[in-house]
Amino acid sequence: MFATHREAAMAVIVSGANLRPKEGQFLGGIAFDLNPLTEKQDEWLRILLDKHGLPPLAERGAS
């Protein structure tokens, strides 16, 4: 389980996953953003983690 959205985004990027350009742009943007994710961003990150077989993100609010 990832403690922060930044950790989770970096894990997807370095996993070797075949990312679409928009997915890569999104992950790169949030990987270095210290602000909390919006609900929509949080959901998309959770979808990408699941899609690429990575552990889930900790409960919302922990990022």
Jmol script that loads the backbone (N, CA, C; Angstrom):
load data "model"
ATOM      1  N   MET A   1       0.844  -1.175   0.000  1.00  0.00           N
ATOM      2  CA  MET A   1       0.000   0.000   0.000  1.00  0.00           C
ATOM      3  C   MET A   1       0.895   1.245   0.000  1.00  0.00           C
ATOM      4  N   PHE A   2       0.572   2.170  -0.867  1.00  0.00           N
ATOM      5  CA  PHE A   2       1.352   3.406  -0.950  1.00  0.00           C
ATOM      6  C   PHE A   2       0.810   4.440   0.022  1.00  0.00           C
ATOM      7  N   ALA A   3       1.705   5.101   0.733  1.00  0.00           N
ATOM      8  CA  ALA A   3       1.311   6.086   1.735  1.00  0.00           C
ATOM      9  C   ALA A   3       0.933   7.424   1.114  1.00  0.00           C
ATOM     10  N   THR A   4       1.550   7.769  -0.013  1.00  0.00           N
ATOM     11  CA  THR A   4       1.272   9.069  -0.636  1.00  0.00           C
ATOM     12  C   THR A   4       1.008   8.909  -2.125  1.00  0.00           C
ATOM     13  N   HIS A   5       0.320   9.892  -2.673  1.00  0.00           N
ATOM     14  CA  HIS A   5       0.055   9.855  -4.108  1.00  0.00           C
ATOM     15  C   HIS A   5       1.356   9.997  -4.901  1.00  0.00           C
ATOM     16  N   ARG A   6       2.312  10.713  -4.350  1.00  0.00           N
ATOM     17  CA  ARG A   6       3.595  10.902  -5.035  1.00  0.00           C
ATOM     18  C   ARG A   6       4.325   9.564  -5.170  1.00  0.00           C
ATOM     19  N   GLU A   7       4.354   8.795  -4.087  1.00  0.00           N
ATOM     20  CA  GLU A   7       4.979   7.474  -4.084  1.00  0.00           C
ATOM     21  C   GLU A   7       4.300   6.560  -5.108  1.00  0.00           C
ATOM     22  N   ALA A   8       2.975   6.576  -5.099  1.00  0.00           N
ATOM     23  CA  ALA A   8       2.204   5.724  -6.002  1.00  0.00           C
ATOM     24  C   ALA A   8       2.446   6.094  -7.459  1.00  0.00           C
ATOM     25  N   ALA A   9       2.450   7.388  -7.757  1.00  0.00           N
ATOM     26  CA  ALA A   9       2.673   7.831  -9.138  1.00  0.00           C
ATOM     27  C   ALA A   9       4.048   7.418  -9.634  1.00  0.00           C
ATOM     28  N   MET A  10       5.062   7.603  -8.810  1.00  0.00           N
ATOM     29  CA  MET A  10       6.422   7.206  -9.204  1.00  0.00           C
ATOM     30  C   MET A  10       6.510   5.703  -9.431  1.00  0.00           C
ATOM     31  N   ALA A  11       5.809   4.928  -8.615  1.00  0.00           N
ATOM     32  CA  ALA A  11       5.830   3.472  -8.764  1.00  0.00           C
ATOM     33  C   ALA A  11       5.258   3.049 -10.117  1.00  0.00           C
ATOM     34  N   VAL A  12       4.183   3.691 -10.537  1.00  0.00           N
ATOM     35  CA  VAL A  12       3.606   3.357 -11.849  1.00  0.00           C
ATOM     36  C   VAL A  12       4.579   3.751 -12.951  1.00  0.00           C
ATOM     37  N   ILE A  13       5.175   4.918 -12.840  1.00  0.00           N
ATOM     38  CA  ILE A  13       6.103   5.394 -13.868  1.00  0.00           C
ATOM     39  C   ILE A  13       7.287   4.436 -14.032  1.00  0.00           C
ATOM     40  N   VAL A  14       7.881   4.020 -12.937  1.00  0.00           N
ATOM     41  CA  VAL A  14       9.084   3.180 -13.010  1.00  0.00           C
ATOM     42  C   VAL A  14       8.782   1.684 -13.147  1.00  0.00           C
ATOM     43  N   SER A  15       7.506   1.320 -13.118  1.00  0.00           N
ATOM     44  CA  SER A  15       7.138  -0.095 -13.207  1.00  0.00           C
ATOM     45  C   SER A  15       7.370  -0.693 -14.596  1.00  0.00           C
ATOM     46  N   GLY A  16       7.588   0.159 -15.565  1.00  0.00           N
ATOM     47  CA  GLY A  16       7.753  -0.335 -16.932  1.00  0.00           C
ATOM     48  C   GLY A  16       6.415  -0.527 -17.624  1.00  0.00           C
ATOM     49  N   ALA A  17       5.352  -0.043 -17.002  1.00  0.00           N
ATOM     50  CA  ALA A  17       4.016  -0.162 -17.579  1.00  0.00           C
ATOM     51  C   ALA A  17       3.964   0.578 -18.911  1.00  0.00           C
ATOM     52  N   ASN A  18       3.199   0.029 -19.822  1.00  0.00           N
ATOM     53  CA  ASN A  18       3.016   0.662 -21.122  1.00  0.00           C
ATOM     54  C   ASN A  18       1.951   1.749 -20.959  1.00  0.00           C
ATOM     55  N   LEU A  19       2.398   2.965 -20.682  1.00  0.00           N
ATOM     56  CA  LEU A  19       1.482   4.069 -20.402  1.00  0.00           C
ATOM     57  C   LEU A  19       1.103   4.828 -21.660  1.00  0.00           C
ATOM     58  N   ARG A  20      -0.116   5.281 -21.687  1.00  0.00           N
ATOM     59  CA  ARG A  20      -0.557   6.184 -22.744  1.00  0.00           C
ATOM     60  C   ARG A  20       0.017   7.561 -22.419  1.00  0.00           C
ATOM     61  N   PRO A  21       0.185   8.419 -23.427  1.00  0.00           N
ATOM     62  CA  PRO A  21       0.758   9.740 -23.171  1.00  0.00           C
ATOM     63  C   PRO A  21       0.027  10.527 -22.081  1.00  0.00           C
ATOM     64  N   LYS A  22      -1.295  10.517 -22.080  1.00  0.00           N
ATOM     65  CA  LYS A  22      -2.042  11.267 -21.059  1.00  0.00           C
ATOM     66  C   LYS A  22      -1.826  10.676 -19.671  1.00  0.00           C
ATOM     67  N   GLU A  23      -1.690   9.354 -19.581  1.00  0.00           N
ATOM     68  CA  GLU A  23      -1.423   8.724 -18.295  1.00  0.00           C
ATOM     69  C   GLU A  23      -0.057   9.144 -17.770  1.00  0.00           C
ATOM     70  N   GLY A  24       0.939   9.130 -18.647  1.00  0.00           N
ATOM     71  CA  GLY A  24       2.286   9.537 -18.254  1.00  0.00           C
ATOM     72  C   GLY A  24       2.344  10.990 -17.835  1.00  0.00           C
ATOM     73  N   GLN A  25       1.648  11.835 -18.568  1.00  0.00           N
ATOM     74  CA  GLN A  25       1.615  13.260 -18.237  1.00  0.00           C
ATOM     75  C   GLN A  25       0.955  13.470 -16.878  1.00  0.00           C
ATOM     76  N   PHE A  26      -0.141  12.776 -16.637  1.00  0.00           N
ATOM     77  CA  PHE A  26      -0.844  12.882 -15.360  1.00  0.00           C
ATOM     78  C   PHE A  26       0.044  12.409 -14.210  1.00  0.00           C
ATOM     79  N   LEU A  27       0.637  11.241 -14.367  1.00  0.00           N
ATOM     80  CA  LEU A  27       1.476  10.683 -13.304  1.00  0.00           C
ATOM     81  C   LEU A  27       2.696  11.559 -13.036  1.00  0.00           C
ATOM     82  N   GLY A  28       3.320  12.056 -14.087  1.00  0.00           N
ATOM     83  CA  GLY A  28       4.477  12.934 -13.915  1.00  0.00           C
ATOM     84  C   GLY A  28       4.103  14.208 -13.186  1.00  0.00           C
ATOM     85  N   GLY A  29       2.930  14.728 -13.485  1.00  0.00           N
ATOM     86  CA  GLY A  29       2.473  15.949 -12.831  1.00  0.00           C
ATOM     87  C   GLY A  29       2.222  15.758 -11.347  1.00  0.00           C
ATOM     88  N   ILE A  30       1.564  14.659 -10.982  1.00  0.00           N
ATOM     89  CA  ILE A  30       1.249  14.469  -9.561  1.00  0.00           C
ATOM     90  C   ILE A  30       2.421  13.906  -8.765  1.00  0.00           C
ATOM     91  N   ALA A  31       3.400  13.322  -9.446  1.00  0.00           N
ATOM     92  CA  ALA A  31       4.554  12.745  -8.744  1.00  0.00           C
ATOM     93  C   ALA A  31       5.362  13.811  -8.019  1.00  0.00           C
ATOM     94  N   PHE A  32       5.292  15.037  -8.481  1.00  0.00           N
ATOM     95  CA  PHE A  32       6.088  16.110  -7.883  1.00  0.00           C
ATOM     96  C   PHE A  32       5.220  17.212  -7.281  1.00  0.00           C
ATOM     97  N   ASP A  33       3.925  16.942  -7.160  1.00  0.00           N
ATOM     98  CA  ASP A  33       2.990  17.925  -6.619  1.00  0.00           C
ATOM     99  C   ASP A  33       2.734  17.636  -5.138  1.00  0.00           C
ATOM    100  N   LEU A  34       2.980  18.609  -4.304  1.00  0.00           N
ATOM    101  CA  LEU A  34       2.783  18.436  -2.862  1.00  0.00           C
ATOM    102  C   LEU A  34       1.333  18.663  -2.427  1.00  0.00           C
ATOM    103  N   ASN A  35       0.523  19.248  -3.304  1.00  0.00           N
ATOM    104  CA  ASN A  35      -0.879  19.515  -2.970  1.00  0.00           C
ATOM    105  C   ASN A  35      -1.689  18.225  -2.950  1.00  0.00           C
ATOM    106  N   PRO A  36      -2.724  18.168  -2.138  1.00  0.00           N
ATOM    107  CA  PRO A  36      -3.600  16.990  -2.138  1.00  0.00           C
ATOM    108  C   PRO A  36      -4.268  16.820  -3.503  1.00  0.00           C
ATOM    109  N   LEU A  37      -4.587  15.589  -3.836  1.00  0.00           N
ATOM    110  CA  LEU A  37      -5.264  15.313  -5.096  1.00  0.00           C
ATOM    111  C   LEU A  37      -6.733  15.690  -5.004  1.00  0.00           C
ATOM    112  N   THR A  38      -7.295  16.049  -6.162  1.00  0.00           N
ATOM    113  CA  THR A  38      -8.739  16.245  -6.222  1.00  0.00           C
ATOM    114  C   THR A  38      -9.373  14.850  -6.218  1.00  0.00           C
ATOM    115  N   GLU A  39     -10.676  14.807  -6.037  1.00  0.00           N
ATOM    116  CA  GLU A  39     -11.374  13.524  -6.054  1.00  0.00           C
ATOM    117  C   GLU A  39     -11.164  12.803  -7.381  1.00  0.00           C
ATOM    118  N   LYS A  40     -11.231  13.557  -8.462  1.00  0.00           N
ATOM    119  CA  LYS A  40     -11.074  12.992  -9.804  1.00  0.00           C
ATOM    120  C   LYS A  40      -9.650  12.439 -10.005  1.00  0.00           C
ATOM    121  N   GLN A  41      -8.650  13.192  -9.571  1.00  0.00           N
ATOM    122  CA  GLN A  41      -7.261  12.734  -9.673  1.00  0.00           C
ATOM    123  C   GLN A  41      -7.034  11.484  -8.831  1.00  0.00           C
ATOM    124  N   ASP A  42      -7.586  11.489  -7.628  1.00  0.00           N
ATOM    125  CA  ASP A  42      -7.461  10.346  -6.730  1.00  0.00           C
ATOM    126  C   ASP A  42      -8.039   9.088  -7.380  1.00  0.00           C
ATOM    127  N   GLU A  43      -9.203   9.226  -7.980  1.00  0.00           N
ATOM    128  CA  GLU A  43      -9.854   8.079  -8.626  1.00  0.00           C
ATOM    129  C   GLU A  43      -9.023   7.572  -9.808  1.00  0.00           C
ATOM    130  N   TRP A  44      -8.505   8.484 -10.626  1.00  0.00           N
ATOM    131  CA  TRP A  44      -7.722   8.064 -11.788  1.00  0.00           C
ATOM    132  C   TRP A  44      -6.438   7.356 -11.341  1.00  0.00           C
ATOM    133  N   LEU A  45      -5.804   7.858 -10.302  1.00  0.00           N
ATOM    134  CA  LEU A  45      -4.595   7.213  -9.791  1.00  0.00           C
ATOM    135  C   LEU A  45      -4.925   5.804  -9.300  1.00  0.00           C
ATOM    136  N   ARG A  46      -6.020   5.652  -8.582  1.00  0.00           N
ATOM    137  CA  ARG A  46      -6.429   4.329  -8.099  1.00  0.00           C
ATOM    138  C   ARG A  46      -6.692   3.372  -9.255  1.00  0.00           C
ATOM    139  N   ILE A  47      -7.314   3.875 -10.316  1.00  0.00           N
ATOM    140  CA  ILE A  47      -7.578   3.055 -11.508  1.00  0.00           C
ATOM    141  C   ILE A  47      -6.263   2.613 -12.143  1.00  0.00           C
ATOM    142  N   LEU A  48      -5.314   3.533 -12.282  1.00  0.00           N
ATOM    143  CA  LEU A  48      -4.031   3.198 -12.894  1.00  0.00           C
ATOM    144  C   LEU A  48      -3.242   2.195 -12.050  1.00  0.00           C
ATOM    145  N   LEU A  49      -3.270   2.345 -10.739  1.00  0.00           N
ATOM    146  CA  LEU A  49      -2.583   1.382  -9.868  1.00  0.00           C
ATOM    147  C   LEU A  49      -3.169  -0.012 -10.064  1.00  0.00           C
ATOM    148  N   ASP A  50      -4.484  -0.105 -10.083  1.00  0.00           N
ATOM    149  CA  ASP A  50      -5.151  -1.394 -10.270  1.00  0.00           C
ATOM    150  C   ASP A  50      -4.853  -1.967 -11.658  1.00  0.00           C
ATOM    151  N   LYS A  51      -4.944  -1.120 -12.670  1.00  0.00           N
ATOM    152  CA  LYS A  51      -4.714  -1.536 -14.060  1.00  0.00           C
ATOM    153  C   LYS A  51      -3.326  -2.147 -14.257  1.00  0.00           C
ATOM    154  N   HIS A  52      -2.347  -1.634 -13.532  1.00  0.00           N
ATOM    155  CA  HIS A  52      -0.972  -2.092 -13.697  1.00  0.00           C
ATOM    156  C   HIS A  52      -0.519  -3.046 -12.590  1.00  0.00           C
ATOM    157  N   GLY A  53      -1.486  -3.544 -11.809  1.00  0.00           N
ATOM    158  CA  GLY A  53      -1.203  -4.569 -10.819  1.00  0.00           C
ATOM    159  C   GLY A  53      -0.352  -4.112  -9.642  1.00  0.00           C
ATOM    160  N   LEU A  54      -0.460  -2.852  -9.289  1.00  0.00           N
ATOM    161  CA  LEU A  54       0.305  -2.314  -8.164  1.00  0.00           C
ATOM    162  C   LEU A  54      -0.564  -2.221  -6.918  1.00  0.00           C
ATOM    163  N   PRO A  55       0.071  -2.169  -5.741  1.00  0.00           N
ATOM    164  CA  PRO A  55      -0.709  -2.073  -4.500  1.00  0.00           C
ATOM    165  C   PRO A  55      -1.555  -0.794  -4.470  1.00  0.00           C
ATOM    166  N   PRO A  56      -2.595  -0.802  -3.663  1.00  0.00           N
ATOM    167  CA  PRO A  56      -3.484   0.368  -3.600  1.00  0.00           C
ATOM    168  C   PRO A  56      -2.863   1.542  -2.867  1.00  0.00           C
ATOM    169  N   LEU A  57      -3.488   2.672  -3.039  1.00  0.00           N
ATOM    170  CA  LEU A  57      -3.132   3.901  -2.330  1.00  0.00           C
ATOM    171  C   LEU A  57      -3.816   3.859  -0.975  1.00  0.00           C
ATOM    172  N   ALA A  58      -3.146   4.374   0.052  1.00  0.00           N
ATOM    173  CA  ALA A  58      -3.760   4.453   1.378  1.00  0.00           C
ATOM    174  C   ALA A  58      -5.047   5.267   1.278  1.00  0.00           C
ATOM    175  N   GLU A  59      -5.845   5.190   2.271  1.00  0.00           N
ATOM    176  CA  GLU A  59      -7.134   5.906   2.262  1.00  0.00           C
ATOM    177  C   GLU A  59      -6.972   7.370   1.897  1.00  0.00           C
ATOM    178  N   ARG A  60      -7.958   7.894   1.204  1.00  0.00           N
ATOM    179  CA  ARG A  60      -7.951   9.301   0.780  1.00  0.00           C
ATOM    180  C   ARG A  60      -7.737  10.204   1.982  1.00  0.00           C
ATOM    181  N   GLY A  61      -6.920  11.216   1.782  1.00  0.00           N
ATOM    182  CA  GLY A  61      -6.608  12.129   2.859  1.00  0.00           C
ATOM    183  C   GLY A  61      -5.219  11.873   3.422  1.00  0.00           C
ATOM    184  N   ALA A  62      -4.675  10.682   3.150  1.00  0.00           N
ATOM    185  CA  ALA A  62      -3.345  10.355   3.630  1.00  0.00           C
ATOM    186  C   ALA A  62      -2.270  10.891   2.689  1.00  0.00           C
ATOM    187  N   SER A  63      -2.658  11.299   1.477  1.00  0.00           N
ATOM    188  CA  SER A  63      -1.656  11.787   0.532  1.00  0.00           C
ATOM    189  C   SER A  63      -1.465  13.200   0.770  1.00  0.00           C
TER     190      SER A  63
END
end "model"
wireframe off; spacefill off
backbone 0.3
color backbone group
